[in-house]
């Protein structure tokens, strides 16, 4: 298997992840776990997928000030 073929496989796997799983990948970027995975995958495969910024979750307000 050639490197380009493997890149396509990785990209297809990333595309098939659920939105929640993609968000998990986004949140790992820059963490110790994410850094180790980036070292294992390397820049060649890391460029096969585009990982955006994590989405921000607006916390629900509670209590008296929520009205």
mmJSON file of the N, C-alpha and C atoms, coordinates in Angstrom:
{"data_MODEL":{"atom_site":{
"group_PDB":["ATOM","ATOM","ATOM","ATOM","ATOM","ATOM","ATOM","ATOM","ATOM","ATOM","ATOM","ATOM","ATOM","ATOM","ATOM","ATOM","ATOM","ATOM","ATOM","ATOM","ATOM","ATOM","ATOM","ATOM","ATOM","ATOM","ATOM","ATOM","ATOM","ATOM","ATOM","ATOM","ATOM","ATOM","ATOM","ATOM","ATOM","ATOM","ATOM","ATOM","ATOM","ATOM","ATOM","ATOM","ATOM","ATOM","ATOM","ATOM","ATOM","ATOM","ATOM","ATOM","ATOM","ATOM","ATOM","ATOM","ATOM","ATOM","ATOM","ATOM","ATOM","ATOM","ATOM","ATOM","ATOM","ATOM","ATOM","ATOM","ATOM","ATOM","ATOM","ATOM","ATOM","ATOM","ATOM","ATOM","ATOM","ATOM","ATOM","ATOM","ATOM","ATOM","ATOM","ATOM","ATOM","ATOM","ATOM","ATOM","ATOM","ATOM","ATOM","ATOM","ATOM","ATOM","ATOM","ATOM","ATOM","ATOM","ATOM","ATOM","ATOM","ATOM","ATOM","ATOM","ATOM","ATOM","ATOM","ATOM","ATOM","ATOM","ATOM","ATOM","ATOM","ATOM","ATOM","ATOM","ATOM","ATOM","ATOM","ATOM","ATOM","ATOM","ATOM","ATOM","ATOM","ATOM","ATOM","ATOM","ATOM","ATOM","ATOM","ATOM","ATOM","ATOM","ATOM","ATOM","ATOM","ATOM","ATOM","ATOM","ATOM","ATOM","ATOM","ATOM","ATOM","ATOM","ATOM","ATOM","ATOM","ATOM","ATOM","ATOM","ATOM","ATOM","ATOM","ATOM","ATOM","ATOM","ATOM","ATOM","ATOM","ATOM","ATOM","ATOM","ATOM","ATOM","ATOM","ATOM","ATOM","ATOM","ATOM","ATOM","ATOM","ATOM","ATOM","ATOM","ATOM","ATOM","ATOM","ATOM","ATOM","ATOM","ATOM","ATOM","ATOM","ATOM","ATOM","ATOM","ATOM","ATOM","ATOM","ATOM","ATOM","ATOM","ATOM","ATOM","ATOM","ATOM","ATOM","ATOM","ATOM"],
"id":[1,2,3,4,5,6,7,8,9,10,11,12,13,14,15,16,17,18,19,20,21,22,23,24,25,26,27,28,29,30,31,32,33,34,35,36,37,38,39,40,41,42,43,44,45,46,47,48,49,50,51,52,53,54,55,56,57,58,59,60,61,62,63,64,65,66,67,68,69,70,71,72,73,74,75,76,77,78,79,80,81,82,83,84,85,86,87,88,89,90,91,92,93,94,95,96,97,98,99,100,101,102,103,104,105,106,107,108,109,110,111,112,113,114,115,116,117,118,119,120,121,122,123,124,125,126,127,128,129,130,131,132,133,134,135,136,137,138,139,140,141,142,143,144,145,146,147,148,149,150,151,152,153,154,155,156,157,158,159,160,161,162,163,164,165,166,167,168,169,170,171,172,173,174,175,176,177,178,179,180,181,182,183,184,185,186,187,188,189,190,191,192,193,194,195,196,197,198,199,200,201],
"type_symbol":["N","C","C","N","C","C","N","C","C","N","C","C","N","C","C","N","C","C","N","C","C","N","C","C","N","C","C","N","C","C","N","C","C","N","C","C","N","C","C","N","C","C","N","C","C","N","C","C","N","C","C","N","C","C","N","C","C","N","C","C","N","C","C","N","C","C","N","C","C","N","C","C","N","C","C","N","C","C","N","C","C","N","C","C","N","C","C","N","C","C","N","C","C","N","C","C","N","C","C","N","C","C","N","C","C","N","C","C","N","C","C","N","C","C","N","C","C","N","C","C","N","C","C","N","C","C","N","C","C","N","C","C","N","C","C","N","C","C","N","C","C","N","C","C","N","C","C","N","C","C","N","C","C","N","C","C","N","C","C","N","C","C","N","C","C","N","C","C","N","C","C","N","C","C","N","C","C","N","C","C","N","C","C","N","C","C","N","C","C","N","C","C","N","C","C","N","C","C","N","C","C"],
"label_atom_id":["N","CA","C","N","CA","C","N","CA","C","N","CA","C","N","CA","C","N","CA","C","N","CA","C","N","CA","C","N","CA","C","N","CA","C","N","CA","C","N","CA","C","N","CA","C","N","CA","C","N","CA","C","N","CA","C","N","CA","C","N","CA","C","N","CA","C","N","CA","C","N","CA","C","N","CA","C","N","CA","C","N","CA","C","N","CA","C","N","CA","C","N","CA","C","N","CA","C","N","CA","C","N","CA","C","N","CA","C","N","CA","C","N","CA","C","N","CA","C","N","CA","C","N","CA","C","N","CA","C","N","CA","C","N","CA","C","N","CA","C","N","CA","C","N","CA","C","N","CA","C","N","CA","C","N","CA","C","N","CA","C","N","CA","C","N","CA","C","N","CA","C","N","CA","C","N","CA","C","N","CA","C","N","CA","C","N","CA","C","N","CA","C","N","CA","C","N","CA","C","N","CA","C","N","CA","C","N","CA","C","N","CA","C","N","CA","C","N","CA","C","N","CA","C","N","CA","C","N","CA","C","N","CA","C"],
"label_alt_id":[null,null,null,null,null,null,null,null,null,null,null,null,null,null,null,null,null,null,null,null,null,null,null,null,null,null,null,null,null,null,null,null,null,null,null,null,null,null,null,null,null,null,null,null,null,null,null,null,null,null,null,null,null,null,null,null,null,null,null,null,null,null,null,null,null,null,null,null,null,null,null,null,null,null,null,null,null,null,null,null,null,null,null,null,null,null,null,null,null,null,null,null,null,null,null,null,null,null,null,null,null,null,null,null,null,null,null,null,null,null,null,null,null,null,null,null,null,null,null,null,null,null,null,null,null,null,null,null,null,null,null,null,null,null,null,null,null,null,null,null,null,null,null,null,null,null,null,null,null,null,null,null,null,null,null,null,null,null,null,null,null,null,null,null,null,null,null,null,null,null,null,null,null,null,null,null,null,null,null,null,null,null,null,null,null,null,null,null,null,null,null,null,null,null,null,null,null,null,null,null,null],
"label_comp_id":["UNK","UNK","UNK","UNK","UNK","UNK","UNK","UNK","UNK","UNK","UNK","UNK","UNK","UNK","UNK","UNK","UNK","UNK","UNK","UNK","UNK","UNK","UNK","UNK","UNK","UNK","UNK","UNK","UNK","UNK","UNK","UNK","UNK","UNK","UNK","UNK","UNK","UNK","UNK","UNK","UNK","UNK","UNK","UNK","UNK","UNK","UNK","UNK","UNK","UNK","UNK","UNK","UNK","UNK","UNK","UNK","UNK","UNK","UNK","UNK","UNK","UNK","UNK","UNK","UNK","UNK","UNK","UNK","UNK","UNK","UNK","UNK","UNK","UNK","UNK","UNK","UNK","UNK","UNK","UNK","UNK","UNK","UNK","UNK","UNK","UNK","UNK","UNK","UNK","UNK","UNK","UNK","UNK","UNK","UNK","UNK","UNK","UNK","UNK","UNK","UNK","UNK","UNK","UNK","UNK","UNK","UNK","UNK","UNK","UNK","UNK","UNK","UNK","UNK","UNK","UNK","UNK","UNK","UNK","UNK","UNK","UNK","UNK","UNK","UNK","UNK","UNK","UNK","UNK","UNK","UNK","UNK","UNK","UNK","UNK","UNK","UNK","UNK","UNK","UNK","UNK","UNK","UNK","UNK","UNK","UNK","UNK","UNK","UNK","UNK","UNK","UNK","UNK","UNK","UNK","UNK","UNK","UNK","UNK","UNK","UNK","UNK","UNK","UNK","UNK","UNK","UNK","UNK","UNK","UNK","UNK","UNK","UNK","UNK","UNK","UNK","UNK","UNK","UNK","UNK","UNK","UNK","UNK","UNK","UNK","UNK","UNK","UNK","UNK","UNK","UNK","UNK","UNK","UNK","UNK","UNK","UNK","UNK","UNK","UNK","UNK"],
"label_asym_id":["A","A","A","A","A","A","A","A","A","A","A","A","A","A","A","A","A","A","A","A","A","A","A","A","A","A","A","A","A","A","A","A","A","A","A","A","A","A","A","A","A","A","A","A","A","A","A","A","A","A","A","A","A","A","A","A","A","A","A","A","A","A","A","A","A","A","A","A","A","A","A","A","A","A","A","A","A","A","A","A","A","A","A","A","A","A","A","A","A","A","A","A","A","A","A","A","A","A","A","A","A","A","A","A","A","A","A","A","A","A","A","A","A","A","A","A","A","A","A","A","A","A","A","A","A","A","A","A","A","A","A","A","A","A","A","A","A","A","A","A","A","A","A","A","A","A","A","A","A","A","A","A","A","A","A","A","A","A","A","A","A","A","A","A","A","A","A","A","A","A","A","A","A","A","A","A","A","A","A","A","A","A","A","A","A","A","A","A","A","A","A","A","A","A","A","A","A","A","A","A","A"],
"label_entity_id":["1","1","1","1","1","1","1","1","1","1","1","1","1","1","1","1","1","1","1","1","1","1","1","1","1","1","1","1","1","1","1","1","1","1","1","1","1","1","1","1","1","1","1","1","1","1","1","1","1","1","1","1","1","1","1","1","1","1","1","1","1","1","1","1","1","1","1","1","1","1","1","1","1","1","1","1","1","1","1","1","1","1","1","1","1","1","1","1","1","1","1","1","1","1","1","1","1","1","1","1","1","1","1","1","1","1","1","1","1","1","1","1","1","1","1","1","1","1","1","1","1","1","1","1","1","1","1","1","1","1","1","1","1","1","1","1","1","1","1","1","1","1","1","1","1","1","1","1","1","1","1","1","1","1","1","1","1","1","1","1","1","1","1","1","1","1","1","1","1","1","1","1","1","1","1","1","1","1","1","1","1","1","1","1","1","1","1","1","1","1","1","1","1","1","1","1","1","1","1","1","1"],
"label_seq_id":[1,1,1,2,2,2,3,3,3,4,4,4,5,5,5,6,6,6,7,7,7,8,8,8,9,9,9,10,10,10,11,11,11,12,12,12,13,13,13,14,14,14,15,15,15,16,16,16,17,17,17,18,18,18,19,19,19,20,20,20,21,21,21,22,22,22,23,23,23,24,24,24,25,25,25,26,26,26,27,27,27,28,28,28,29,29,29,30,30,30,31,31,31,32,32,32,33,33,33,34,34,34,35,35,35,36,36,36,37,37,37,38,38,38,39,39,39,40,40,40,41,41,41,42,42,42,43,43,43,44,44,44,45,45,45,46,46,46,47,47,47,48,48,48,49,49,49,50,50,50,51,51,51,52,52,52,53,53,53,54,54,54,55,55,55,56,56,56,57,57,57,58,58,58,59,59,59,60,60,60,61,61,61,62,62,62,63,63,63,64,64,64,65,65,65,66,66,66,67,67,67],
"pdbx_PDB_ins_code":[null,null,null,null,null,null,null,null,null,null,null,null,null,null,null,null,null,null,null,null,null,null,null,null,null,null,null,null,null,null,null,null,null,null,null,null,null,null,null,null,null,null,null,null,null,null,null,null,null,null,null,null,null,null,null,null,null,null,null,null,null,null,null,null,null,null,null,null,null,null,null,null,null,null,null,null,null,null,null,null,null,null,null,null,null,null,null,null,null,null,null,null,null,null,null,null,null,null,null,null,null,null,null,null,null,null,null,null,null,null,null,null,null,null,null,null,null,null,null,null,null,null,null,null,null,null,null,null,null,null,null,null,null,null,null,null,null,null,null,null,null,null,null,null,null,null,null,null,null,null,null,null,null,null,null,null,null,null,null,null,null,null,null,null,null,null,null,null,null,null,null,null,null,null,null,null,null,null,null,null,null,null,null,null,null,null,null,null,null,null,null,null,null,null,null,null,null,null,null,null,null],
"Cartn_x":[0.847,0.0,0.894,0.557,1.31,0.808,1.644,1.298,0.044,-0.086,-1.273,-2.55,-2.478,-3.638,-4.014,-3.005,-3.261,-3.833,-3.36,-3.909,-5.397,-5.768,-7.173,-8.005,-7.448,-8.149,-8.384,-7.346,-7.461,-8.493,-8.449,-9.41,-10.834,-11.029,-12.364,-12.839,-11.928,-12.297,-12.721,-11.972,-12.328,-13.693,-13.95,-15.244,-16.4,-16.134,-17.204,-17.459,-16.639,-16.862,-18.13,-18.774,-19.934,-19.443,-20.37,-19.996,-19.395,-19.929,-19.411,-17.971,-17.699,-16.34,-15.372,-15.822,-14.97,-14.67,-15.661,-15.453,-14.43,-14.458,-13.471,-12.075,-11.932,-10.621,-10.189,-11.104,-10.761,-10.286,-10.955,-10.599,-9.266,-8.795,-7.509,-6.32,-6.54,-5.445,-4.803,-3.503,-2.755,-2.693,-3.409,-3.348,-2.192,-1.757,-0.689,-1.039,-2.273,-2.685,-2.65,-3.178,-3.173,-1.77,-0.867,0.523,1.207,0.937,1.512,0.956,-0.349,-0.947,-0.384,-0.176,0.395,1.807,2.571,3.91,3.839,2.876,2.733,2.276,1.303,0.734,1.714,2.385,3.351,2.677,3.463,2.888,2.317,2.851,2.366,0.894,0.532,-0.855,-1.692,-1.067,-1.798,-2.435,-1.827,-2.368,-3.502,-3.739,-4.794,-6.178,-6.266,-7.559,-7.418,-8.498,-8.529,-9.304,-8.629,-9.263,-9.427,-10.683,-10.958,-10.874,-11.274,-11.315,-12.518,-12.413,-13.573,-14.73,-15.923,-17.085,-17.269,-17.748,-17.972,-19.398,-19.534,-20.838,-21.252,-22.393,-22.895,-23.601,-23.089,-23.726,-25.121,-26.019,-27.374,-27.332,-28.02,-28.083,-29.116,-28.841,-29.761,-29.994,-30.925,-31.175,-32.063,-32.084,-32.973,-32.591,-31.326,-30.878,-31.112,-31.729,-31.903,-33.128,-33.921,-35.163,-34.984],
"Cartn_y":[-1.174,0.0,1.24,2.158,3.408,4.419,5.409,6.416,7.188,7.531,8.267,7.457,6.162,5.304,5.325,5.241,5.224,6.561,7.663,8.98,9.027,8.469,8.447,7.608,6.502,5.656,6.432,7.119,7.905,9.015,9.708,10.785,10.242,9.085,8.485,8.062,7.549,7.177,8.403,9.495,10.734,11.226,11.171,11.606,10.777,9.517,8.639,8.761,9.529,9.732,10.538,10.3,11.109,12.515,13.464,14.826,14.853,14.035,13.971,13.445,12.441,11.884,12.886,13.621,14.653,15.739,16.075,17.072,16.571,15.288,14.702,14.857,14.618,14.781,16.237,17.173,18.6,18.997,18.465,18.841,18.24,17.213,16.603,17.386,18.238,19.005,19.872,19.76,20.552,19.955,18.861,18.195,17.2,16.725,15.717,14.492,14.023,12.863,13.198,14.347,14.775,14.933,15.449,15.624,14.284,13.302,11.973,11.361,11.471,10.942,11.637,12.942,13.681,13.188,12.859,12.314,10.953,10.128,8.803,8.898,9.736,9.864,10.578,11.584,12.328,13.339,14.252,15.305,14.772,13.654,13.11,12.714,12.009,11.586,12.65,13.475,14.54,15.506,15.662,16.561,15.91,14.631,13.932,14.37,14.89,15.348,16.783,17.501,18.864,18.859,19.287,19.351,20.815,21.244,22.636,22.878,24.063,24.436,23.775,23.449,22.883,23.874,23.344,24.226,24.673,25.876,26.382,26.05,25.637,25.283,26.382,26.989,28.038,27.388,27.628,26.999,27.575,26.716,27.157,27.876,28.996,29.759,29.125,29.196,28.663,29.664,29.4,30.277,31.442,32.44,33.579,34.47,34.533,35.392,34.824,33.685,33.048,33.52,34.357,34.78,36.01],
"Cartn_z":[0.0,0.0,0.0,-0.86,-0.966,0.066,0.37,1.369,0.956,-0.315,-0.767,-0.558,-0.773,-0.539,0.942,1.79,3.227,3.685,3.12,3.44,3.109,1.984,1.588,2.559,3.01,3.978,5.273,5.752,6.989,6.808,5.673,5.414,5.377,4.765,4.708,6.095,6.899,8.272,9.06,8.893,9.587,9.126,7.835,7.308,7.862,8.158,8.637,10.138,10.854,12.28,12.506,13.619,13.982,14.353,14.387,14.772,16.174,17.057,18.428,18.437,17.625,17.564,16.95,15.941,15.344,16.364,17.176,18.227,19.237,19.555,20.467,19.889,18.604,17.946,18.029,17.754,17.818,19.207,20.233,21.604,22.045,21.353,21.714,21.178,20.186,19.601,20.677,20.816,21.79,23.183,23.418,24.715,24.698,25.86,25.867,25.015,25.105,24.305,22.819,22.469,21.068,20.516,21.343,20.908,20.637,21.494,21.289,20.007,19.807,18.575,17.337,17.425,16.296,15.98,17.013,16.785,16.109,16.52,15.918,14.468,14.22,12.881,11.957,12.468,11.68,10.767,10.224,9.38,8.064,7.594,6.326,6.414,7.489,7.654,8.331,9.131,9.809,8.833,7.665,6.643,5.853,6.067,5.329,5.792,7.019,7.53,8.013,7.972,8.477,9.777,10.813,12.135,12.478,12.609,12.942,14.43,14.797,16.203,16.867,18.15,18.859,18.852,18.787,18.856,20.29,20.445,21.796,22.197,23.397,23.934,24.9,24.613,25.481,26.664,27.86,29.027,29.253,29.679,29.999,31.325,31.36,32.592,33.514,34.761,35.759,36.864,37.681,38.825,38.472,39.338,39.166,37.995,37.664,36.581,35.189,35.078,33.779,33.033,33.64,32.976,32.179],
"occupancy":[1.0,1.0,1.0,1.0,1.0,1.0,1.0,1.0,1.0,1.0,1.0,1.0,1.0,1.0,1.0,1.0,1.0,1.0,1.0,1.0,1.0,1.0,1.0,1.0,1.0,1.0,1.0,1.0,1.0,1.0,1.0,1.0,1.0,1.0,1.0,1.0,1.0,1.0,1.0,1.0,1.0,1.0,1.0,1.0,1.0,1.0,1.0,1.0,1.0,1.0,1.0,1.0,1.0,1.0,1.0,1.0,1.0,1.0,1.0,1.0,1.0,1.0,1.0,1.0,1.0,1.0,1.0,1.0,1.0,1.0,1.0,1.0,1.0,1.0,1.0,1.0,1.0,1.0,1.0,1.0,1.0,1.0,1.0,1.0,1.0,1.0,1.0,1.0,1.0,1.0,1.0,1.0,1.0,1.0,1.0,1.0,1.0,1.0,1.0,1.0,1.0,1.0,1.0,1.0,1.0,1.0,1.0,1.0,1.0,1.0,1.0,1.0,1.0,1.0,1.0,1.0,1.0,1.0,1.0,1.0,1.0,1.0,1.0,1.0,1.0,1.0,1.0,1.0,1.0,1.0,1.0,1.0,1.0,1.0,1.0,1.0,1.0,1.0,1.0,1.0,1.0,1.0,1.0,1.0,1.0,1.0,1.0,1.0,1.0,1.0,1.0,1.0,1.0,1.0,1.0,1.0,1.0,1.0,1.0,1.0,1.0,1.0,1.0,1.0,1.0,1.0,1.0,1.0,1.0,1.0,1.0,1.0,1.0,1.0,1.0,1.0,1.0,1.0,1.0,1.0,1.0,1.0,1.0,1.0,1.0,1.0,1.0,1.0,1.0,1.0,1.0,1.0,1.0,1.0,1.0,1.0,1.0,1.0,1.0,1.0,1.0],
"B_iso_or_equiv":[0.0,0.0,0.0,0.0,0.0,0.0,0.0,0.0,0.0,0.0,0.0,0.0,0.0,0.0,0.0,0.0,0.0,0.0,0.0,0.0,0.0,0.0,0.0,0.0,0.0,0.0,0.0,0.0,0.0,0.0,0.0,0.0,0.0,0.0,0.0,0.0,0.0,0.0,0.0,0.0,0.0,0.0,0.0,0.0,0.0,0.0,0.0,0.0,0.0,0.0,0.0,0.0,0.0,0.0,0.0,0.0,0.0,0.0,0.0,0.0,0.0,0.0,0.0,0.0,0.0,0.0,0.0,0.0,0.0,0.0,0.0,0.0,0.0,0.0,0.0,0.0,0.0,0.0,0.0,0.0,0.0,0.0,0.0,0.0,0.0,0.0,0.0,0.0,0.0,0.0,0.0,0.0,0.0,0.0,0.0,0.0,0.0,0.0,0.0,0.0,0.0,0.0,0.0,0.0,0.0,0.0,0.0,0.0,0.0,0.0,0.0,0.0,0.0,0.0,0.0,0.0,0.0,0.0,0.0,0.0,0.0,0.0,0.0,0.0,0.0,0.0,0.0,0.0,0.0,0.0,0.0,0.0,0.0,0.0,0.0,0.0,0.0,0.0,0.0,0.0,0.0,0.0,0.0,0.0,0.0,0.0,0.0,0.0,0.0,0.0,0.0,0.0,0.0,0.0,0.0,0.0,0.0,0.0,0.0,0.0,0.0,0.0,0.0,0.0,0.0,0.0,0.0,0.0,0.0,0.0,0.0,0.0,0.0,0.0,0.0,0.0,0.0,0.0,0.0,0.0,0.0,0.0,0.0,0.0,0.0,0.0,0.0,0.0,0.0,0.0,0.0,0.0,0.0,0.0,0.0,0.0,0.0,0.0,0.0,0.0,0.0],
"pdbx_formal_charge":[null,null,null,null,null,null,null,null,null,null,null,null,null,null,null,null,null,null,null,null,null,null,null,null,null,null,null,null,null,null,null,null,null,null,null,null,null,null,null,null,null,null,null,null,null,null,null,null,null,null,null,null,null,null,null,null,null,null,null,null,null,null,null,null,null,null,null,null,null,null,null,null,null,null,null,null,null,null,null,null,null,null,null,null,null,null,null,null,null,null,null,null,null,null,null,null,null,null,null,null,null,null,null,null,null,null,null,null,null,null,null,null,null,null,null,null,null,null,null,null,null,null,null,null,null,null,null,null,null,null,null,null,null,null,null,null,null,null,null,null,null,null,null,null,null,null,null,null,null,null,null,null,null,null,null,null,null,null,null,null,null,null,null,null,null,null,null,null,null,null,null,null,null,null,null,null,null,null,null,null,null,null,null,null,null,null,null,null,null,null,null,null,null,null,null,null,null,null,null,null,null],
"auth_seq_id":[1,1,1,2,2,2,3,3,3,4,4,4,5,5,5,6,6,6,7,7,7,8,8,8,9,9,9,10,10,10,11,11,11,12,12,12,13,13,13,14,14,14,15,15,15,16,16,16,17,17,17,18,18,18,19,19,19,20,20,20,21,21,21,22,22,22,23,23,23,24,24,24,25,25,25,26,26,26,27,27,27,28,28,28,29,29,29,30,30,30,31,31,31,32,32,32,33,33,33,34,34,34,35,35,35,36,36,36,37,37,37,38,38,38,39,39,39,40,40,40,41,41,41,42,42,42,43,43,43,44,44,44,45,45,45,46,46,46,47,47,47,48,48,48,49,49,49,50,50,50,51,51,51,52,52,52,53,53,53,54,54,54,55,55,55,56,56,56,57,57,57,58,58,58,59,59,59,60,60,60,61,61,61,62,62,62,63,63,63,64,64,64,65,65,65,66,66,66,67,67,67],
"auth_comp_id":["UNK","UNK","UNK","UNK","UNK","UNK","UNK","UNK","UNK","UNK","UNK","UNK","UNK","UNK","UNK","UNK","UNK","UNK","UNK","UNK","UNK","UNK","UNK","UNK","UNK","UNK","UNK","UNK","UNK","UNK","UNK","UNK","UNK","UNK","UNK","UNK","UNK","UNK","UNK","UNK","UNK","UNK","UNK","UNK","UNK","UNK","UNK","UNK","UNK","UNK","UNK","UNK","UNK","UNK","UNK","UNK","UNK","UNK","UNK","UNK","UNK","UNK","UNK","UNK","UNK","UNK","UNK","UNK","UNK","UNK","UNK","UNK","UNK","UNK","UNK","UNK","UNK","UNK","UNK","UNK","UNK","UNK","UNK","UNK","UNK","UNK","UNK","UNK","UNK","UNK","UNK","UNK","UNK","UNK","UNK","UNK","UNK","UNK","UNK","UNK","UNK","UNK","UNK","UNK","UNK","UNK","UNK","UNK","UNK","UNK","UNK","UNK","UNK","UNK","UNK","UNK","UNK","UNK","UNK","UNK","UNK","UNK","UNK","UNK","UNK","UNK","UNK","UNK","UNK","UNK","UNK","UNK","UNK","UNK","UNK","UNK","UNK","UNK","UNK","UNK","UNK","UNK","UNK","UNK","UNK","UNK","UNK","UNK","UNK","UNK","UNK","UNK","UNK","UNK","UNK","UNK","UNK","UNK","UNK","UNK","UNK","UNK","UNK","UNK","UNK","UNK","UNK","UNK","UNK","UNK","UNK","UNK","UNK","UNK","UNK","UNK","UNK","UNK","UNK","UNK","UNK","UNK","UNK","UNK","UNK","UNK","UNK","UNK","UNK","UNK","UNK","UNK","UNK","UNK","UNK","UNK","UNK","UNK","UNK","UNK","UNK"],
"auth_asym_id":["A","A","A","A","A","A","A","A","A","A","A","A","A","A","A","A","A","A","A","A","A","A","A","A","A","A","A","A","A","A","A","A","A","A","A","A","A","A","A","A","A","A","A","A","A","A","A","A","A","A","A","A","A","A","A","A","A","A","A","A","A","A","A","A","A","A","A","A","A","A","A","A","A","A","A","A","A","A","A","A","A","A","A","A","A","A","A","A","A","A","A","A","A","A","A","A","A","A","A","A","A","A","A","A","A","A","A","A","A","A","A","A","A","A","A","A","A","A","A","A","A","A","A","A","A","A","A","A","A","A","A","A","A","A","A","A","A","A","A","A","A","A","A","A","A","A","A","A","A","A","A","A","A","A","A","A","A","A","A","A","A","A","A","A","A","A","A","A","A","A","A","A","A","A","A","A","A","A","A","A","A","A","A","A","A","A","A","A","A","A","A","A","A","A","A","A","A","A","A","A","A"],
"auth_atom_id":["N","CA","C","N","CA","C","N","CA","C","N","CA","C","N","CA","C","N","CA","C","N","CA","C","N","CA","C","N","CA","C","N","CA","C","N","CA","C","N","CA","C","N","CA","C","N","CA","C","N","CA","C","N","CA","C","N","CA","C","N","CA","C","N","CA","C","N","CA","C","N","CA","C","N","CA","C","N","CA","C","N","CA","C","N","CA","C","N","CA","C","N","CA","C","N","CA","C","N","CA","C","N","CA","C","N","CA","C","N","CA","C","N","CA","C","N","CA","C","N","CA","C","N","CA","C","N","CA","C","N","CA","C","N","CA","C","N","CA","C","N","CA","C","N","CA","C","N","CA","C","N","CA","C","N","CA","C","N","CA","C","N","CA","C","N","CA","C","N","CA","C","N","CA","C","N","CA","C","N","CA","C","N","CA","C","N","CA","C","N","CA","C","N","CA","C","N","CA","C","N","CA","C","N","CA","C","N","CA","C","N","CA","C","N","CA","C","N","CA","C","N","CA","C","N","CA","C","N","CA","C","N","CA","C"],
"pdbx_PDB_model_num":[1,1,1,1,1,1,1,1,1,1,1,1,1,1,1,1,1,1,1,1,1,1,1,1,1,1,1,1,1,1,1,1,1,1,1,1,1,1,1,1,1,1,1,1,1,1,1,1,1,1,1,1,1,1,1,1,1,1,1,1,1,1,1,1,1,1,1,1,1,1,1,1,1,1,1,1,1,1,1,1,1,1,1,1,1,1,1,1,1,1,1,1,1,1,1,1,1,1,1,1,1,1,1,1,1,1,1,1,1,1,1,1,1,1,1,1,1,1,1,1,1,1,1,1,1,1,1,1,1,1,1,1,1,1,1,1,1,1,1,1,1,1,1,1,1,1,1,1,1,1,1,1,1,1,1,1,1,1,1,1,1,1,1,1,1,1,1,1,1,1,1,1,1,1,1,1,1,1,1,1,1,1,1,1,1,1,1,1,1,1,1,1,1,1,1,1,1,1,1,1,1]
}}}
